[in-house]
Amino acid sequence: TPEHVRQYQLHLLRRKVSWSTFNQSVCALRFLYGTTLGRKEDLPRLPYGKKPKRIPVVLSREEVLKLLQCVPSRKQRMVLTTMYATGLRIGEAVRLGVTDIDSRRMTLLVSRGKGNKQRLVPLSQKLLTELRLFWQTHRNPVWLFPSRQPDQHLGMSVVERACRWARARAGMKRRFNTHTLRHTFATELLEAGVDLFSIQKILGHRSLSTTANYTHV
């Protein structure tokens, strides 16, 4: 009965499961009652959980520098630097190809973006110089950040671990991950006077409201 479902949802809340896990169970229950059992009248009694909104963590330039200085691996440090300087997602950064860099137009082509969408991201001269110097250390013909196996790119989990380790080594108390560099990039653009629509295009957001969340600080 709907009361059993309600008790189960309360049970999930007592276990303090994530909101995504909670809402996945709601989706399954709504399919069960609405499609399998044909009891659509019970659907209004199966509410989704509302994830509380939190202000995204944004690092200062001093904190970013401190974090990067605590990453011992040059390759992992270069990935994190690229994310901070371009606002790329971690999956987009590790999949950057050598041919994605256009030094004439000073852009990065994100050819493997979210939803398989492509976009161009501005490239600074300083980052271009750093990327060139780094590429000369391995000269992989395909990947800008190759893994130990030359035909594959660096794994995302490796960079995530490097970020966590550097955060602990730097003694930074606030909890954050690699995605925080993307938030920081967007916030710095806004503080520099870049309009929200341009930031949306650079970040590759479908909705302007998503970009507004990134720059909420």
Secondary structure, DSSP 8 states (H G I E B T S, - for coil): -HHHHHHHHHHHHHTT--HHHHHHHHHHHHHIIIIIS--GGGGGGS--------------HHHHHHHHHT---HHHHHHHHHHHHH---HHHHHT-BGGGEETTTTEEEETT-GGG--EEEE--HHHHHHHHHHHTTT--SSBSSB-SSTTSB--HHHHHHHHHHHHHHTT--S---THHHHHHHHHHHHHTT--HHHHHHHHT-SSHHHHHHHT--
